[in-house]
Amino acid sequence: MDQPTSENPRIPFNDAEAMFAGFSKDDFIELAYCAGDFMLAIDESSIVRDVAINTKEYALANEWIGKKFVDIVTVESKPKIERMLDTRQGIDATWRQVNHRHDGDDIPIKYRAIRPADGPWTIAVGRDMRVVSALQQRLLKTQQSMERDYLNLRQTETRYRLLFDNISYPVVIVDADNLQIQQANRALHALISASPGSLDGKALTSLVDDGSRDSLVAHIGAASVSNTTEAVDVVLSGQAEPVRLSMSAFRQAGKPYWLINIDDGEHNVPSNQSDRYILDAVEKMPDAFVLANANQEIIVANRAFAELVQVGSVEQLVGVSLNQFIGRPDVDLNLLRKQLKDHENVRNFSSVVNDLNGSEEPVEISAIMIERDQPLFGYSVRTIGRRERDLPTPGEELRSVDQLTELVGRKPLKEIVRESSDLIERMCIEAALIHTSDNRASAAEILGLSRQSLYSKLHRHGLGNLRDKN
């Protein structure tokens, strides 16, 4: 058996002549079909004389018969074809991707030329690369979208970290399960004369005097059960005077945490009800934020939300129903609330914001439910009008109005209307299923259909099975 080398890396059959002894011409053609989607027979003058195709999808290759190979590809692809057919430079065993022009579009095809030693014909085996190209484009757009989101996340994280560290009064974030300190700001390190960063990972009880530990643990236990907002006085290790700890509960990635403000008597510490330092950060956020009560009445909103809905001041929003601005009335917010009850938080929910002028702006909504005596709902709203959101699925051809009008004269009007209406119907159903997390009863309500009609359309478009997933 030949050993692979850098010049010839292939490892052929030990006895290729015996292996292919029983193969007919049709068998060899079938092998070629396995390597590509169609084949072109090219003569010594580089003219396409015949074609063989796998399916009717590649019938466009019939239009190339009688034309020079270099004349049926785009300008930038011609040097590749010339190199592939140039016998003076020896056998070209490289797959080369070129582009054909067809109906105003570029069709990427990868070719491999096979030429016998003593024959006049060259066989070019072609592979359709449109699916691969579409996947590459989707990957590129998704990667760019992720990079933008990651950059926004890093910028937001930097802003919050700077805000957290520059608060004048001591603040600490603690894991509610094991009371381990996750992060403490500079003011707390300075208060107990600790080096920066040395408190991370330590137990909260290690910060207080032995005589205060039992009362602190008991207070935390009571707060976990009753969600109390009362403060507790404790003495920190190495301190003579007591300090007052005010605790606020929050959840992140499904885990409970405590945000603890420490009032040492020297700084103006905000109360738990307002948490002014958090509100100041939210107020300056570039993304819109709004907090609503159980009746979806706005409690507080930032300036970005007021600008988004075209309101003169934030104060004008207080007490107004959020249903007036978010999505379809009593639909989108109800879907969000249902998902919040099931999953505690929601990310990237697609909806629209309606401003006072009657305009709509496509948005993404991330939401969280805060469990207090009465539940509160926080919504972070990001506009997506300038960003591509719905990327086409592989193999799906989305037509613009111009492309549809170009079909006039090529197809009957009934076919054009049917093609466009079927496409729009499928996209609307897919969007409704995404909005409702595949809750088909809610999707039918959004679309204004009966559940049976929705199932019928799902079956017609091949969108999943007919089992009720509710």
N, C-alpha and C positions, 0 to 999 in steps of 0.2 A: 504494500500500500504506500502511495506517495506521501511523504511527510509534508505538512504545510510549511510554506515559507512566506516571507514578506511579499515576494512577487506573486506567489500562487498559494493563497491561504486555504484553498478548497481541499477537501478530502473526498475523492471520488470513490465509486464502487471498486472493489478488487477486480471484478470481471464484468465491466459495464456491457460488453458485447453480449454476454450470456444473459444478463439481466433484462436487456431490452430486445432480445431475439424474437419474442412473440408479440411485440407491439406493432400495431398497424399505424397507418398515417393518421387515422382518426384518433387513435390513442395518444399519439404525440401532440395532436392539436388540443386534445382534452387536457393534457399536461400543461400546455401553454396557457389554456384558459385558467388553470389553477394559479398560474403566476400573475395573470393580469385580467383586465375586464374586456379588452379587445386587442386585435392585432392588425398592423398595417403591413401590406406587402409593398416594398419600395424597390424600384428598378435602379439600374446603374446611373440613370440621369436624375436620381433623387425624387422621382415622381411617384406618388401613391397610386398603385394600379389596382389594388383590391383591399378589402377589409373583411375581418371576421369579428363578430361581436357576440358577447355573452347574452345580453338582454336587449329589449327594444329601447331601453333607457339610453343606449349609446348609438342609436340610429343616426345621430348627427355625424358620425364618422363617414357615413356614405357620401356626405357633401364634399369630402376631401378627395374623392377619387378623381384622378386626372390632374391634380394640382401638385406643385412641388411642396415637399415637406416643410421647407423653410417659409413658404408663403402662407401656411395655415396656422402659424404661431405668431405671438406678439413680437415686437421688435427686440426686446431684451432677451427673448428666448432663442433667437436665430443663431447666435454663436454656439450655443449648446448643441443644436441640431447639426450644425456644420461639423463640429468636433465629433459627434457621434457617428456621422456618416463618412468621415474622412479616412479612407483606407491607407493613406500614406503614413499615418501615425500609429498603425497597428490596431489591434482589436481593442475596442473601448468596452470594458466590462462594467462600466459605472452606470447606475441608475441615475438619470438626469430628469429633474422636474422642470417642465415648461408650461406655458399658459397658452390656451387656445381662446380665440374670441368667438362667442356664440350668443346671439340675441342681446348684444350689449354687455355681456358679462364675461369675466375671465374664468376659464375652466382649468384648474391646475391638474396636469397629467404627468405621471412619472413614467419615463420610457427606459427600456433596455433593448439595445439593438443586437440582433444575432445574425451573423453573416457566415455562410459556409465558405470553406477555403477555395472551392473551385466552382461556385455557383454565382449567377448574376444577381440574385435577389437578396434583399435584406429584409428581415422580419423584425419589426419594432413592436414589442409587447408593451401595452400601456395599462397603467393602473390609475383609476380615478381617485384623486386626492381631495375632492371637495369636502367629504365628511371630516377628514383629518384637518383640513384647513379651517373648517368651521369650528372644530373643537379647539384648535390653536387660538383662534380669535376669541372664543368664549373664555378660554384660560387666561389670555392676555387681559381682557376686559375685567375679569374677576380679580386677577392679581392687582390690576391698577386700582380697582375699587377697594380691595383689602388694604392696599398700601395707603390710600387716602384715609380710610377709617382708622388704620393703625396710627397714622400721623396725628389725626384729630384726637385719638385716645391718649397718645403721649403728651400732646399739648395740654389736654384737660388734666391729666395726671400731674403734670408739672405745675399748673396753676393751683390745683388743690394742695399739693405738697408745700408750695411756697406759702399759701394761705395758712395751712395747718401749723407750719413751723414759726410763722411770724405773729401768731396770736399772742397777745401780751399775757394772758392768764394760762395757768397749767391745764392741759387737756391730755387725756390718754384714751386709747381704744383698746378694749379688752375682749378676748374670746369668751363668750358667755358660757361655754361648756366647761372649760377648765380654768377660767379666770387668768389666762396667760396674756401678758401685755403684748399687743401686736404693734403698737406704735405710740410713742410719747413725744410731745413737742419740746422745744428748747426750754420753754418756761418751766416745765416740770423738772427737767434735768438740773436747771439752775436752782430751783427751790430746794432740792435735796442734795445739792452739790455733787451730782453724778456727771461723769463724762458723757459727751453726746453719743447717743446710740447704745449706751450700756444697759438701758432698761428693757430693750426689746427682748422678748422671750422669757422674761422673769415673771414670777407670780405676782399678782396685784397685792396679795396679802403681805408680801415681803416689803412693801413700801410703808406699811403702817406699824405702829407700836404694838407690842404683844397684847397690851390691855385693850386695844381697839379691834383686834382681828375678829373676835367672836361677834361683835356687834355689826361689823362690816359684812361678814358672811351671812348673818341672819337677815340683814337688810337686803342684800342681793337676792337671797332666796325668796323673801316676801315680795320683792319687786318683780321677780320672774313669774310669780303666781298671780299677783293682783295688778300687775302693770302700773304700780304706783309711781308718782313723780315726786314724792317727798324726798328731801335731802337728808343726809346723815352726817353727823359730826364725828370725826376720827382724828387721832393724833398720828402724824407721820413719824417714821423712825428718825431719831435724832432731833426732833422738833419739840418745843415746849408748849406752844399754843396749838389748839385744835384747828382743823380746817373743815370746810363743809364740802361734801361730795354730792353733786347732782348728776343723776344717771338718766340716759335716754337709750332705749333699745332700738336697734335696727338690724336688718338682715342683708347679707351680701352673699350671692351665689348659694342661697339656701341655708346659710349658717347664721346663727344669732350672735350679735355682738353688743357690747355696751359702749356708749360714748359718754365719758365721765368728765365733767367740768369740776375743777378744784378751786374753791374760793378761799384764798389765804388772807382775805381782808385787805389786801393792798391793790387789787385790781377790780374793775367793774365787770363782773361775770354775768352774762345774760341768763335769764330764766330758761327752764326746760321748754316752756310753752313757745317761746319765740325763736330760740337758738339763732340769735342775730348773725353770728359769724357764718353760719351755713346759708342764711338768707341773703347775706351780702354777696357770697360767692354765686349763688343761684341767680341773683339779680344781674350780675355781670356776665353770665354765660352767653355765648353767641347763639346757642340753641334755645328755642322757646321752652318754658317750663310753666306748668300750671298745677295747682293743688286743689282738689275738689272734695266735697263731703259725700256722704252716702247717697244724697239726692242729686249728685252731680252739679251742685252749686259751687261756683268758684270761690275759694277761700283766699288764695293768694296767687299771683302770676308775676312773671318777670317782664322787663321792658321788651324783650325779644318777642314774647307772645303778644303783647299789646300792639307791636308794630306789625306782626303777622296778620292779625285780625283787623287792622286799621282802626284801632281805638285810640282816642286822644291821650288817655292816661290809664295807668294800672288800676287806680281807684275806681274807675267806671266799670271794671269787670267784676268787682266783688259782689257776690250774691246772684250774678247772672248764671243761667243754666249753661253748662258746657255743651249741651246738645245743640245749642244755637251755632256753634263754631266747628265742632268735630264731626266729620263724616256725614252719613245719612242719619237723620234724627231717630233716636231710640234704637238704632241698629248697631253701628260700630262700637259705641260705648258699652252697650249691653254685651256684645261679643268680648270686648276687652275685660269687662268685669267677670264674665264667666271664666275666661282663661286665667285671670288673676286668682280666682278662688281655687282653681285646679292646680296652678303651677306657681303661684305667689309672685311671679314677675313675667313680663312679656317683653320681647325684644323685636324691633324692626317690623311692627305691624303696619301694613300699608293702608293709608286712608287719604282723606283730603281735608283741608281746612277752608271753611267758608268765611270770608271777611264781610264787613258791614256793607261793602259796595256790591256784593253779589258775586264776587270773583272766587274761583277755586284754586287752591295750590296743592299739588300732590306732596304728601309728607310721609315720613316714617315715624311711628310712635313707639317709644319704650315706656313701660308703665310698671308701677309697683303699688302694692296695697299695704298700708300701714295699719296694723291692728291695734286700735285704741278702744276707749269706751264706745265710740262710734268709728267705723272704719273710714280711713282717709285714702284717697287715690291720687298718686303723683304721676304726671304725664310729662315726659320729655319729648318734644316735637321737633323733628328735623326736616327741613324742606329738601326735596330731591328733584326739583324741576330741572336743574342743570346737570343731572347725573343720569346716565343710562341705567335703567333698573331691570326691565324685563328683557333678558337676553333670549334670543330665539333658541328653541330646543334643536338638537341635531336633526337635520333632515326637514325641518319645518321652513317653508318659504313664505316670508312675510311680504306682502305686496303693498306698495304705496299707491296713492290715487293715480299718479302718473303711470305707473306700471299697469294698473288695471285698465286705464283708458287706452293703452297701447294694444290691448287685446281686441279692441273694436276692429272688425273686419277679418279677424282671424278666428274668432269664435262667436257663436250666436249670443245675443244679449242674455238669454235665459241662463246659459252656462256661466257667463261672467258674473251675473247676479248671484247664482247659486254658489259659485266658488267663493266669492267675497263674503256672503252671508254665513256660509258654513264656517269659514275661518274666524269671523267675528264671534259667532256663537260659541265655538270651541274655546277661544281665548277668554271670553267672559265667564264661561263655566269654570275654566282652570283658575281664573283670578278669584272667583267666588269661593272655590274649594281652598285656595291658599289663605284667603281672608279668614275663613272659618275653621282652619286647621282640619280640613276634611270632614267637618260636621255637615252632613248633607241636608239635614232638615233646615239648618240656618242658611245654607247656601241656596236652597230652594226659596226661602223667604226673601233673601236679598234679590234674587233674580225675578221674583214675582211669579214663580212657577209652583205647581203642585209637586209633591214629592214623586208621584208616579211619572209626571212629565220629565222631571230632572233625571230619573233613572233611565227613561227611554232615550234621552239625549246622551247620557253617559255611555249607554250601550252602543248608540249609533256612531259616536266619535271614538269608541275604544278607550274611554277614560276609566280604567279600573273595573272592578267587578260590581255586581249589583247587590252585595250584602249591605244592609243598613249598619253603618259604623257608629251610630249614635249610642 
